[in-house]
Amino acid sequence: METKAYLVHGKELDSLQYPEGCPLNTSRAGKACRMLASMNLLIGDGKEVVEPRRAERAELEKFHTARYLDALQRGAEGKMDEECFDMGLGTPDSPFFPDMYNYPAWGAGASLVAAELILDGAQVVFNPSGGFHHAAAELAGGFCYINDIVLASMLLADAGRKVMFIDIDVHHCDGVQDAFNVRNDIMTFSMHESGKTVFPGTGFVDDMGEGEGKGYSINVPLPVGVYDEAYEHVFKDLCSPLVGAFDPDVIVLEIGMDGLAGDPLAHLNLTNNSYADVISTVLGFGKPVLATGGGGYHVANTARGWALAWTVLSGESGFDDALLGLGGVMMESTDWQGGLRDRALVSYGSQRDSVDRELEQLTKDVKSKIFPLHGLC
Ligand SMILES: [Zn+2]
């Protein structure tokens, strides 16, 4: 059978680790793969796992400066200096650790493999060990050292592809937006919890790109407490017309799972059902999709969310996942043993009303500022 969907994962991405106690846990991707394998949903029927590679230094220099990559390397060897600190290294959210060059280089290599597969004609590729959207050319931040999304998008754009980057991580994709802020051949669309309440404090509606890129950076800063139906509605209402107007050749999709209720670093009220819904909507645009992981600091929920994401990305969404919690399947989660999908979350009328009011204003604001720039009204 012809391969329809590729997942990029290998032993290096499983074994290299951030330091003990760091909220970002690199075991999430491997856990998702093992969960899928135990359910017979990882490979077969048009699904394939491909090996990543470590990105070459020259590939990393397409975006990051030599000075910064040298500093990463020195930090990895335990030689910290003032220049390292100036570039955001050595903070609680970008700590020094032995694999601080190696792991991001493998993560970036995996996203480059994904981009190469897309250029070879693949329709769907997923790198759950990618999505480091905060890293800038010369600055680490938010557990991100090397921006694999920028590198993969540049590879696609350099090959003449029009790229739409859609980010559903709970944090604003500041590193990616900054990289493409003045370009109109790469559109970025980010739905995130407002910078008023979480890191990195950016990504407001007025922050819409500059020069030729004006209107090509779209930010949808969400209020605390957004719930599934509201989230799905806003995504369809705003993203679908923009995809239609921009008409990209390829979609890069960052699937950070930190929007899930209970994530220790954010305050949205989503279940993974809304992630599945948004991924289905994105597949429905009919473009090749390069999907990555991203944030997600409740390890078990994130792994299960990405396992569910793979079933949707690989076209398994028709399976009866109510059955998947049966038969002794090990879910690696103490929260819920009923399948890959979360239970629906109850939210109360007054909470919904206040979220709904804020979202109505927000969507009006985005539409009035962005839509006319793309011939939409
Ligand atoms: Zn995040």
Residues whose N, C-alpha, C, O or C-beta is under 5 A from the ligand:
A	BS01	ZN	D169 V170 H171 G256 D258 G295
